[in-house]
């Protein structure tokens, strides 16, 4: 089955990458409707996510509507990834607007690089390209996928514009080197892939979330910058960055990590609640 998945991605990537965007997004919506119907496991996870984000008073029909939109967004993001190598600098400049870049520049001015964290929200691939266009060197740990051929293929697409990816289960040395060179170490804040994080309250429910971004900021002294992206209805993108943050200077190491994590979680909740159907986490993060 894993080999079939790989060949399906290669076939889809080869065909979709040459498809005009309007047609490509329409194809994505058709494929998303089929996934919604025939992938009950993924559907239940997204429905649970949305029900916790939107609260117990949200009507079931609205949860179902947003779940369908979430499947659309997942497929839209794959379409964007497949066409990423063919995007020009000029196209990305037209597609992405950036707010709060002065916060990134302020963090860079500290001279220790940036630990950046975000959520699987909106579109990541094109926004990262826009950040690379502004001169940043970015290294991101990523989850290994099976089969290895699929991991290699998706990694090649993501790295086609200069992004550096490393396996998430590897050593921190690459991230520390990136920071020492004044670059960006990017770590997701909404999935504890390595199972080394903490259980925290997230939308009023216990969830397992990573704390590696906080620990890396404490270890290196690098500022932490939180950034998010939003997909607009016309498939352009808005990225915004918050002011640089440093965990508290006092307290035990674990107290400082916990305080930093609470800071990040509060902003994750605000960003995800604005566009819950654009949060594309398809595995359960909940601890209850």
C-alpha positions, 0 to 999 in steps of 0.5 A: 500500500505504501508503494501505491501511495508513493506512485499516486503522489508522483502521478498526481504531482506530475499532472497537477503541477502543470494544471492551471490554478483555477482548474487545479483547485477545482480538482482538489475540491472534487478529490476532497469530497471523495476523501471526506466520504471514504476516509472516516478515520481522518474525518472523525479526527478533524470533526473532533478537532473542530468540535473542541475549537468551536465549542459544545454549542456549535451545531453538528451541521456546522462542524460537518461543513467546516470538516469538508472545508478542512479536507479542501484545504488539505488538498489545496496545500498539496496542490501548492506543494506540487507546483512550488518548484515552478513558482517564480519569485514574482509570482510569490511576491504577488501571492503572499502579503506579510505583516509584522516583518519588523518583528522578524528584523528585531529578532535578527538584530539580537544576533542569535538567530531565531527560533520560529514556531507556528501551527499547521495553519493556512499554507506553509510551503508558499509562505516559507518561500516568501520568507526565503525571498527575504534572505532568511536561511531556514532549517526545519525538522520534519517527520519521516513518512513511509515509504522512504521514496515518498519522504524523499519526493516530498522533501525535494519539493519542499527544498526546491527553493532553498529550504533545509529539512532535517529528520525530526528524530535526528540531533539538534546540531543542525538547528544550533548551527543554523542559529549560530549563522543567524538563521531560522530554526523552525519547529511546529508548535501543534504536534508532538511528533517525538512524544517528548512534550507536555500535556497542556490545556488546549481549547479547554481540553488536555492535549499533548504539545511539543516544547522543543522550541522553548527548550531550544530558545532557552538553550541558545538564548535565541528569541522565539518568534511566533508566526502564522499564515492564512489562505484567502478565498482567492488562494493568496496568502497572508503571513504575520509575525508576532514580536520576539519573545524570551521565556522568563529569566527566573525560575527553574528550567522546567518552570521557564519551559512551562511559562514559555509553552503557555505563551505559545499555546495562547497564541496558537488558540487565537490563530486557529480559532480565527480559521479553524477549517484551515488547521490541517492536523489529521492525527489526534493530539488530545490526551483525554 
